[in-house]
Amino acid sequence: MIAPVPIGVIGVGVLGWHHARHLAAMPEADLVGVYDIRPERAAQVAASLGTVACRSRDELFDRADAVTIAVPTSAHAEVGLAALNAGCPVLMEKPMAASLAEADELVSAAARHGLLLQVGHIERFNRAIRAAAAYLDRPLFIEGERLAPFQPRGTDVPVVLDLMIHDLDLILHLAGGAEAIDVRANGAAVLSPLLDVAHARVEFASGLVASVTASRIAQDRVRRFRVYQEEGYLALDLATGRGEFLRLRNGWAPGDAAGLADVAERIVLEAPGADALRLELESFLHAVRGQREAVVTGWEGRAALRLALQVTEAVRLAALSSHPES
């Protein structure tokens, strides 16, 4: 039997708590401690999960062979570099850093120390995305729509880095390494000092075009993702994990059909039900052990951040062109 990985969690707020509770219940993991800048929060979480509230990051690094980091984005680089320099592989929540320069520091530190750096783009583990994998074939057009009610938590970054980056990562993954050659976007800050709603159109060198909308001031939660390709399209509801693939029927010709059912075969997309965060943490543990590659590497996290920053800059430039006097 393989021994569990001694692992710790840095930052046990809302998201970090979920990291910690999953790890505490996983046979592959030994949750050896948690750390938070609020000692009382760390103590509360540690007591509820039967682990140790470390008094410093260094104490946690001494106890753990790997860490997950769920601190505010502005602290990602500082905390991540401290962990890597202490010899700990890192699972960093998205976005991996606040700037491209910080992302580069993290990637370089991981390479320098020969350590794993995985980025927490959780939608890679979404049930609908997993079910769609077998049917994806050179997408031509992608639509993403991600809406959420307003919450003060998360407004330390624009909605592009808070919500849209999930879909941007998926799009980059499906683009297969193709480069974005044209990025156009619009957006607005409505309830916070930073962008609360944004729409982007991204064109890739491969010919793929993506249209993405994100809002954190909506009435309802929506996470829809549609992929159009030759002879069919996939409609995915990332919120429920359900999806369908409409595939052109063999031998169909215009004029031969009375309705959509005569033209396209409907395939319900199904994958085993599982908590996406748990799957992400399991993948990290397997990568730490060397059993498989990281699902989202530091370079992929950097690519998603780069595209998100390009979208944010495109919004700024669009606003300047609309109001040059400002």
GUMIPA-53677 format. One record per residue: residue number from 1; x negated, y negated, z of N, C-alpha, C in turn; chain; residue in three letters. Coordinates in steps of 0.1 Angstrom, whole numbers. Each point is the difference from the previous one (the first is absolute). Layout:
N
NUM  X  Y  Z  X  Y  Z  X  Y  Z  A  ALA .
...
***
This chain:
326
1  -8  12  0  8  -12  0  -9  -13  0  A  MET .
2  4  -9  -9  -8  -12  -1  3  -10  12  A  ILE .
3  -10  -5  7  3  -9  11  6  -13  -5  A  ALA .
4  9  -6  8  7  -12  -4  -10  -12  0  A  PRO .
5  2  -10  -8  -8  -11  -1  2  -10  11  A  VAL .
6  -10  -3  8  2  -11  10  2  -13  -7  A  PRO .
7  11  -6  3  4  -12  -8  6  -10  10  A  ILE .
8  -2  -13  -4  6  -11  8  7  -10  -9  A  GLY .
9  8  -8  7  8  -10  -7  -3  -14  5  A  VAL .
10  -4  -9  -9  -3  -14  4  12  -9  -4  A  ILE .
11  6  -6  9  12  -8  -2  13  8  1  A  GLY .
12  7  0  11  11  8  2  13  -8  2  A  VAL .
13  1  -10  -9  13  -7  -1  10  9  -6  A  GLY .
14  10  -6  -8  11  8  -6  -6  11  -9  A  VAL .
15  -9  -3  -9  -4  10  -9  -10  9  6  A  LEU .
16  -10  -6  8  -10  9  7  6  10  9  A  GLY .
17  12  -4  6  7  10  9  4  12  -8  A  TRP .
18  5  -2  -12  4  11  -8  -12  9  -4  A  HIS .
19  -12  -7  -3  -12  8  -3  -3  9  13  A  HIS .
20  0  -6  11  -4  7  12  10  11  4  A  ALA .
21  13  -2  -2  9  11  4  0  12  -9  A  ARG .
22  -3  -3  -13  -1  11  -10  -13  8  4  A  HIS .
23  -11  -7  2  -13  6  2  1  9  13  A  LEU .
24  7  -6  10  1  8  13  7  13  -2  A  ALA .
25  9  1  -10  8  12  -2  -6  10  -11  A  ALA .
26  -11  -4  -6  -6  7  -11  -11  10  5  A  MET .
27  2  13  -4  -11  9  5  -13  -2  -6  A  PRO .
28  -1  -7  -12  -13  -3  -6  -7  -12  7  A  GLU .
29  7  -7  9  -6  -12  6  -1  2  15  A  ALA .
30  -10  -6  6  -1  -2  14  -1  -14  3  A  ASP .
31  12  -6  4  0  -15  3  -7  -3  13  A  LEU .
32  -13  -4  -2  -9  -2  12  1  -13  6  A  VAL .
33  8  -10  -6  1  -13  6  6  -10  -9  A  GLY .
34  5  -11  5  5  -11  -7  -6  -13  5  A  VAL .
35  0  -10  -8  -5  -13  4  8  -11  -6  A  TYR .
36  3  -10  8  8  -12  -4  -6  -12  7  A  ASP .
37  0  -12  -6  -5  -11  7  9  -4  12  A  ILE .
38  12  6  0  9  -2  12  -1  13  8  A  ARG .
39  -8  -1  11  -2  12  8  13  7  5  A  PRO .
40  10  -9  3  12  6  5  7  8  -10  A  GLU .
41  -1  -4  -13  7  8  -11  -8  13  -2  A  ARG .
42  -13  -1  0  -8  13  -1  3  9  11  A  ALA .
43  2  -5  12  3  9  12  13  6  -2  A  ALA .
44  10  -8  -4  14  5  -2  0  12  -10  A  GLN .
45  -7  -2  -12  0  10  -10  -7  12  4  A  VAL .
46  -12  -2  7  -8  11  4  8  9  10  A  ALA .
47  7  -7  9  8  8  11  11  8  -7  A  ALA .
48  6  -6  -10  11  7  -6  -4  12  -9  A  SER .
49  -13  0  -4  -5  10  -9  -10  9  6  A  LEU .
50  -3  -2  13  -10  8  7  -14  -1  -5  A  GLY .
51  -4  -12  -3  -14  -3  -4  -6  -11  8  A  THR .
52  -11  -5  -5  -8  -10  8  2  -14  -6  A  VAL .
53  2  -10  8  -1  -14  -4  -14  -5  1  A  ALA .
54  -7  -1  -11  -14  -4  1  -1  -15  3  A  CYS .
55  -10  -4  7  -2  -13  4  -7  -9  -10  A  ARG .
56  -6  7  -10  -7  -7  -11  0  8  -13  A  SER .
57  -2  -6  -11  -1  8  -12  -12  9  1  A  ARG .
58  -11  -4  5  -12  8  1  3  13  8  A  ASP .
59  8  -1  11  3  11  8  8  10  -9  A  GLU .
60  9  -5  -9  7  9  -8  -9  6  -11  A  LEU .
61  -9  -8  -5  -9  6  -10  -9  11  6  A  PHE .
62  -3  -1  12  -8  10  7  8  13  2  A  ASP .
63  13  -1  1  8  12  2  5  6  -13  A  ARG .
64  1  -8  -10  7  5  -12  -10  3  -12  A  ALA .
65  4  10  -8  -7  3  -12  6  -7  -12  A  ASP .
66  11  -7  1  7  -7  -10  10  -10  6  A  ALA .
67  4  -10  -7  10  -9  6  10  -5  -11  A  VAL .
68  12  -3  4  9  -7  -9  2  -14  6  A  THR .
69  1  -10  -9  0  -14  4  13  -6  -5  A  ILE .
70  8  -6  9  12  -6  -3  1  -14  8  A  ALA .
71  -10  -8  -2  0  -13  6  5  -10  -11  A  VAL .
72  2  -13  4  4  -10  -10  -11  0  -12  A  PRO .
73  5  -4  -12  -8  0  -12  -13  -8  2  A  THR .
74  2  -12  7  -12  -9  2  -11  7  7  A  SER .
75  3  11  8  -11  6  8  -5  13  -7  A  ALA .
76  6  4  -11  -4  13  -7  -15  1  -2  A  HIS .
77  -6  -10  -6  -14  1  -3  -8  1  12  A  ALA .
78  2  -8  10  -8  0  12  1  13  7  A  GLU .
79  12  5  2  2  13  7  -5  12  -8  A  VAL .
80  3  -1  -13  -5  11  -9  -15  1  -1  A  GLY .
81  -7  -11  -1  -14  0  0  -6  5  13  A  LEU .
82  6  -4  11  -5  5  13  1  15  1  A  ALA .
83  12  6  -5  2  14  0  -10  7  -9  A  ALA .
84  -2  -5  -12  -9  7  -9  -15  -1  4  A  LEU .
85  -3  -11  6  -14  -2  5  -3  9  12  A  ASN .
86  11  4  7  -1  9  12  1  14  -5  A  ALA .
87  1  3  -13  0  14  -5  13  6  -1  A  GLY .
88  11  -7  1  14  5  0  6  -1  -14  A  CYS .
89  5  11  -7  8  -2  -11  13  -7  3  A  PRO .
90  5  -7  -10  11  -10  3  12  3  -10  A  VAL .
91  12  0  6  12  -2  -7  5  -14  3  A  LEU .
92  -1  -9  -10  4  -14  2  14  -2  -6  A  MET .
93  8  -6  8  14  -4  -5  -2  -10  -11  A  GLU .
94  11  0  -9  0  -10  -11  4  -13  5  A  LYS .
95  -3  -11  -7  -11  -1  -10  -13  2  7  A  PRO .
96  -10  6  -7  -12  4  7  -8  -12  6  A  MET .
97  2  -12  -6  -7  -12  6  8  -12  -4  A  ALA .
98  -4  -11  5  6  -13  -3  -5  -6  -13  A  ALA .
99  -12  4  -4  -6  -6  -12  -8  11  -7  A  SER .
100  -3  -3  -13  -8  10  -8  -14  1  6  A  LEU .
101  -6  -11  5  -13  1  5  0  9  13  A  ALA .
102  10  -1  8  1  9  12  1  15  -5  A  GLU .
103  9  2  -10  1  14  -5  -13  5  -5  A  ALA .
104  -8  -8  -7  -13  4  -5  -9  4  12  A  ASP .
105  1  -8  11  -9  3  11  4  14  6  A  GLU .
106  13  3  1  4  13  5  -4  11  -9  A  LEU .
107  2  -1  -13  -4  10  -10  -15  3  1  A  VAL .
108  -8  -11  1  -14  1  0  -5  7  13  A  SER .
109  6  -4  11  -4  6  13  3  15  0  A  ALA .
110  12  4  -5  3  14  -1  -10  8  -8  A  ALA .
111  -3  -6  -12  -10  7  -9  -14  0  7  A  ALA .
112  -4  -11  7  -13  0  6  -2  10  11  A  ARG .
113  11  3  7  0  10  11  4  13  -4  A  HIS .
114  5  2  -13  5  13  -4  12  4  7  A  GLY .
115  9  -9  2  12  2  8  13  -1  -8  A  LEU .
116  10  7  4  13  -1  -7  7  -13  3  A  LEU .
117  5  -7  -10  9  -12  2  13  3  -8  A  LEU .
118  11  2  6  12  3  -6  10  -12  3  A  GLN .
119  8  -4  -9  9  -11  1  15  5  1  A  VAL .
120  7  -6  9  14  5  3  11  -5  -9  A  GLY .
121  -1  3  -13  11  -2  -9  9  11  1  A  HIS .
122  10  -1  9  8  12  4  9  4  -11  A  ILE .
123  4  -8  -10  9  4  -10  -5  11  -9  A  GLU .
124  -14  2  0  -5  11  -7  5  14  5  A  ARG .
125  5  -1  12  5  13  7  15  0  0  A  PHE .
126  7  -10  -6  14  0  0  6  12  -7  A  ASN .
127  11  5  5  6  13  -5  3  -2  -15  A  ARG .
128  6  -11  -4  4  -2  -14  -12  -1  -9  A  ALA .
129  -11  -6  5  -12  -1  -8  -6  14  -2  A  ILE .
130  0  8  11  -6  13  -1  9  9  -10  A  ARG .
131  13  -2  1  8  8  -9  -1  -4  -15  A  ALA .
132  -3  -13  -2  -1  -5  -14  -14  4  -7  A  ALA .
133  -10  4  8  -13  1  -5  -1  10  -12  A  ALA .
134  8  10  0  -1  10  -11  6  -5  -13  A  ALA .
135  8  -11  1  7  -5  -12  -6  -13  -6  A  TYR .
136  -9  -6  7  -6  -12  -4  -10  3  -12  A  LEU .
137  2  -8  -11  -8  2  -11  -2  -13  -8  A  ASP .
138  -11  -7  2  -4  -12  -7  11  -11  0  A  ARG .
139  3  -5  12  11  -10  1  -2  -12  -9  A  PRO .
140  11  -5  -6  -1  -12  -8  5  -13  7  A  LEU .
141  9  2  9  6  -12  7  4  5  14  A  PHE .
142  -3  -8  10  3  3  13  7  -12  7  A  ILE .
143  11  3  7  7  -10  8  -1  4  15  A  GLU .
144  -3  -10  8  0  2  14  8  -11  7  A  GLY .
145  8  4  10  8  -9  7  -1  4  15  A  GLU .
146  -4  -10  8  -2  3  14  5  -12  8  A  ARG .
147  11  2  7  6  -11  8  2  4  14  A  LEU .
148  -1  -9  9  1  3  15  5  -13  7  A  ALA .
149  8  2  11  4  -11  8  -12  -7  6  A  PRO .
150  2  -12  4  -11  -8  6  -3  5  14  A  PHE .
151  -13  1  2  -6  3  13  -12  -8  2  A  GLN .
152  -2  -7  11  -12  -8  2  -13  8  -1  A  PRO .
153  1  13  5  -12  9  -2  -3  2  -14  A  ARG .
154  -12  -2  -4  -4  1  -14  -2  -13  -8  A  GLY .
155  5  -11  6  -1  -12  -7  -14  -7  1  A  THR .
156  -9  7  5  -14  -5  0  -6  1  -13  A  ASP .
157  6  7  -9  -4  2  -14  11  -3  -10  A  VAL .
158  -2  -4  -12  11  -2  -10  7  13  -2  A  PRO .
159  12  0  -5  8  11  -3  -7  10  -10  A  VAL .
160  -8  -6  -8  -7  8  -10  -9  10  7  A  VAL .
161  -7  -5  11  -9  9  7  7  8  10  A  LEU .
162  12  -4  4  8  7  10  8  11  -6  A  ASP .
163  8  -3  -11  9  10  -6  -4  4  -14  A  LEU .
164  -2  -10  -9  -2  3  -14  -12  9  -2  A  MET .
165  -10  -1  9  -13  7  -2  3  15  -1  A  ILE .
166  11  5  7  3  14  -1  3  4  -14  A  HIS .
167  8  -8  -7  3  4  -14  -12  -3  -9  A  ASP .
168  -7  -10  3  -12  -3  -8  -10  12  0  A  LEU .
169  -2  6  12  -8  12  1  5  11  -8  A  ASP .
170  13  3  1  6  11  -8  -2  -3  -15  A  LEU .
171  2  -12  -4  -1  -3  -14  -15  2  -5  A  ILE .
172  -9  -5  8  -14  3  -3  -4  15  -1  A  LEU .
173  6  7  9  -2  15  0  5  6  -12  A  HIS .
174  12  -4  -5  6  5  -12  -6  -5  -12  A  LEU .
175  -6  -12  1  -7  -6  -12  -13  8  -3  A  ALA .
176  -5  8  10  -11  9  -3  -13  -7  -2  A  GLY .
177  -2  -11  7  -13  -8  -1  0  -11  -10  A  GLY .
178  11  -1  -8  1  -11  -10  -1  -14  7  A  ALA .
179  -6  -9  -6  -2  -13  5  12  -10  -2  A  GLU .
180  3  -7  10  11  -11  -2  -6  -11  -8  A  ALA .
181  6  -3  -12  -6  -11  -8  8  -12  0  A  ILE .
182  12  0  5  9  -12  1  9  1  12  A  ASP .
183  -1  -10  9  8  0  12  8  -13  0  A  VAL .
184  13  1  0  8  -12  1  10  1  12  A  ARG .
185  2  -10  8  8  1  12  7  -13  4  A  ALA .
186  11  1  7  6  -11  6  4  4  14  A  ASN .
187  2  -10  9  4  4  13  3  -13  9  A  GLY .
188  4  2  12  3  -11  9  -2  4  14  A  ALA .
189  -4  -10  8  0  1  15  13  -6  5  A  ALA .
190  8  8  7  14  -4  3  1  -1  15  A  VAL .
191  -3  11  8  2  0  14  -14  0  8  A  LEU .
192  -11  1  -7  -13  0  6  -9  -9  -8  A  SER .
193  -12  -3  5  -9  -9  -8  -6  7  -12  A  PRO .
194  1  13  -1  -5  8  -11  11  5  -9  A  LEU .
195  -4  6  -12  10  5  -9  9  10  7  A  LEU .
196  14  -2  -2  9  9  6  7  8  -12  A  ASP .
197  0  -5  -12  6  7  -11  -10  -2  -12  A  VAL .
198  -1  10  -8  -9  -1  -12  4  10  -11  A  ALA .
199  -2  -4  -12  2  9  -11  -13  -1  -9  A  HIS .
200  -4  12  -5  -12  0  -8  2  9  -12  A  ALA .
201  -7  -4  -11  0  8  -12  -15  2  -3  A  ARG .
202  -4  13  -1  -14  4  -2  -1  9  -12  A  VAL .
203  -9  -4  -9  -3  7  -12  -14  7  1  A  GLU .
204  -1  12  -4  -12  8  1  -6  2  -14  A  PHE .
205  -13  2  0  -7  2  -13  6  12  -7  A  ALA .
206  5  10  7  6  12  -6  13  -3  -8  A  SER .
207  6  -12  3  13  -3  -6  11  1  10  A  GLY .
208  -2  6  12  9  1  10  4  -14  5  A  LEU .
209  13  -2  3  5  -13  5  8  3  13  A  VAL .
210  -3  -7  10  7  2  13  7  -13  4  A  ALA .
211  12  1  5  8  -11  5  4  3  15  A  SER .
212  -5  -9  9  2  3  14  5  -11  8  A  VAL .
213  10  2  8  6  -10  9  -1  4  14  A  THR .
214  -3  -9  9  -1  3  14  6  -12  8  A  ALA .
215  8  3  10  6  -11  9  1  5  14  A  SER .
216  -3  -8  9  2  3  14  10  -9  7  A  ARG .
217  9  -5  -9  11  -8  6  14  5  -6  A  ILE .
218  0  13  -3  12  6  -6  10  4  11  A  ALA .
219  12  3  -4  10  4  10  -2  15  3  A  GLN .
220  -4  8  -10  -1  14  1  -14  5  -4  A  ASP .
221  -3  12  4  -13  6  -3  2  8  -13  A  ARG .
222  -9  -3  -10  1  7  -13  -15  3  -3  A  VAL .
223  -2  13  -5  -13  4  -5  2  9  -12  A  ARG .
224  1  -7  -12  3  8  -12  -12  -1  -9  A  ARG .
225  -2  11  -8  -11  1  -9  4  7  -12  A  PHE .
226  -1  -6  -12  4  7  -12  -12  0  -10  A  ARG .
227  -1  12  -6  -11  2  -10  5  4  -13  A  VAL .
228  -3  -7  -10  5  3  -14  -12  5  -8  A  TYR .
229  2  11  -7  -10  6  -8  7  6  -13  A  GLN .
230  -8  5  -9  6  5  -12  9  12  4  A  GLU .
231  12  -1  -6  10  11  1  5  2  14  A  GLU .
232  1  -11  8  6  1  13  -4  -11  10  A  GLY .
233  7  0  11  -4  -9  11  3  6  13  A  TYR .
234  -7  -5  10  2  5  14  5  -12  9  A  LEU .
235  11  3  7  6  -10  9  -2  6  14  A  ALA .
236  -8  -7  8  -4  4  14  5  -9  10  A  LEU .
237  6  5  10  4  -8  12  -10  4  11  A  ASP .
238  -9  -9  2  -11  3  10  6  -1  14  A  LEU .
239  11  -7  2  5  -1  14  6  14  4  A  ALA .
240  7  7  -9  6  13  4  -9  12  -4  A  THR .
241  -10  -3  -9  -8  11  -4  6  8  -11  A  GLY .
242  11  -5  -6  7  7  -11  -4  -6  -14  A  ARG .
243  2  8  -10  -3  -5  -13  6  9  -11  A  GLY .
244  0  -5  -12  4  8  -12  -8  -3  -12  A  GLU .
245  -1  10  -9  -7  -2  -12  10  3  -12  A  PHE .
246  2  -11  -8  9  2  -12  -9  2  -12  A  LEU .
247  1  12  -5  -10  5  -11  8  2  -13  A  ARG .
248  -5  -5  -11  7  1  -13  1  15  -3  A  LEU .
249  12  4  -4  3  14  -4  -7  3  -13  A  ARG .
250  -6  12  -1  -6  4  -13  11  1  -11  A  ASN .
251  -4  -5  -11  9  1  -12  10  -11  -1  A  GLY .
252  1  -9  10  10  -10  -1  -3  -10  -12  A  TRP .
253  11  -4  -7  -2  -10  -10  12  -10  1  A  ALA .
254  -3  -13  -3  11  -10  1  12  5  -8  A  PRO .
255  12  -3  7  13  4  -5  5  13  4  A  GLY .
256  -9  8  7  4  14  3  6  1  14  A  ASP .
257  0  -11  8  4  0  14  12  -9  3  A  ALA .
258  8  5  9  11  -8  5  -3  -8  12  A  ALA .
259  -11  3  8  -3  -7  12  -14  3  4  A  GLY .
260  -4  -6  11  -14  2  5  -4  14  3  A  LEU .
261  10  8  5  -3  14  3  -4  8  -12  A  ALA .
262  5  -4  -12  -3  7  -12  -14  -4  -5  A  ASP .
263  -5  -12  4  -13  -5  -5  -11  4  10  A  VAL .
264  2  -1  13  -10  2  9  3  11  11  A  ALA .
265  -10  8  3  1  10  11  -3  -7  13  A  GLU .
266  8  2  10  -2  -6  13  -6  10  9  A  ARG .
267  -12  -3  5  -7  9  9  -1  -7  14  A  ILE .
268  5  6  10  -1  -5  14  -14  3  5  A  VAL .
269  -7  -11  5  -13  2  5  0  3  15  A  LEU .
270  -6  11  3  0  4  14  -14  4  4  A  GLU .
271  -4  -3  12  -12  4  7  3  3  14  A  ALA .
272  -9  8  7  3  4  14  1  -13  8  A  PRO .
273  10  0  9  1  -12  9  -11  0  10  A  GLY .
274  -6  -11  2  -11  -2  10  -2  -15  3  A  ALA .
275  -4  -3  12  -2  -14  3  -13  -5  -7  A  ASP .
276  2  -11  -8  -11  -4  -8  -13  -4  8  A  ALA .
277  2  -6  12  -11  -4  8  -7  12  5  A  LEU .
278  7  10  4  -6  12  5  -9  7  -11  A  ARG .
279  6  0  -13  -8  5  -11  -12  -8  -2  A  LEU .
280  1  -13  1  -12  -9  -2  -11  3  11  A  GLU .
281  5  2  12  -10  3  11  -6  14  -2  A  LEU .
282  8  9  -5  -5  14  -2  -11  -1  -11  A  GLU .
283  3  -8  -11  -9  -1  -11  -14  -6  5  A  SER .
284  1  -9  9  -12  -7  5  -8  10  8  A  PHE .
285  7  8  8  -7  10  8  -7  11  -8  A  LEU .
286  7  4  -11  -6  10  -9  -12  -6  -7  A  HIS .
287  1  -13  -4  -12  -7  -6  -11  -1  9  A  ALA .
288  3  -3  13  -11  -1  10  -7  13  1  A  VAL .
289  7  11  0  -6  13  1  -7  4  -13  A  ARG .
290  2  -7  -11  -6  3  -13  8  10  -7  A  GLY .
291  12  2  3  9  11  -6  6  -6  -13  A  GLN .
292  1  -13  -2  5  -6  -12  -5  -14  -1  A  ARG .
293  2  -6  -12  -3  -14  -1  10  -9  6  A  GLU .
294  -4  -12  3  10  -10  5  11  -3  -11  A  ALA .
295  12  -1  5  11  -2  -10  -1  -14  -5  A  VAL .
296  -3  -10  8  -1  -14  -4  -14  -4  5  A  VAL .
297  -10  -1  -9  -13  -4  4  -2  -15  3  A  THR .
298  -11  -3  5  -3  -14  2  1  -8  -13  A  GLY .
299  -6  6  -10  0  -7  -13  15  -2  -5  A  TRP .
300  9  9  2  13  -1  -4  8  -10  8  A  GLU .
301  -3  -1  13  5  -10  9  -5  -14  -4  A  GLY .
302  -12  -1  -4  -6  -12  -5  7  -4  -13  A  ARG .
303  3  9  -9  7  -3  -13  14  -6  2  A  ALA .
304  7  7  10  13  -5  3  0  -14  6  A  ALA .
305  -10  -3  9  -2  -13  6  -3  -10  -11  A  LEU .
306  -9  4  -9  -4  -10  -11  12  -4  -8  A  ARG .
307  8  10  -4  12  -3  -8  10  -9  8  A  LEU .
308  2  3  12  9  -8  9  -5  -14  1  A  ALA .
309  -13  -2  1  -6  -14  1  2  -7  -14  A  LEU .
310  -1  8  -11  2  -6  -13  14  -5  -1  A  GLN .
311  10  8  5  14  -4  -1  2  -12  8  A  VAL .
312  -6  -1  12  2  -11  9  -6  -13  -7  A  THR .
313  -11  2  -6  -6  -12  -7  8  -4  -12  A  GLU .
314  6  10  -7  9  -3  -11  12  -8  4  A  ALA .
315  5  3  12  11  -8  5  -4  -14  3  A  VAL .
316  -12  -2  6  -5  -13  2  -2  -8  -12  A  ARG .
317  -5  6  -11  -2  -7  -12  13  -4  -7  A  LEU .
318  10  9  1  13  -2  -6  6  -12  7  A  ALA .
319  -1  -1  13  6  -11  8  -7  -13  -4  A  ALA .
320  -13  0  -2  -8  -12  -4  5  -5  -14  A  LEU .
321  2  10  -9  4  -4  -14  14  -6  0  A  SER .
322  8  5  10  14  -5  1  1  -14  6  A  SER .
323  -10  -2  10  0  -13  7  -14  -5  0  A  HIS .
324  -5  -5  -11  -14  -4  -1  -4  -12  9  A  PRO .
325  10  -7  4  -3  -12  8  -3  4  15  A  GLU .
326  4  13  3  -3  5  14  -14  6  1  A  SER .
***
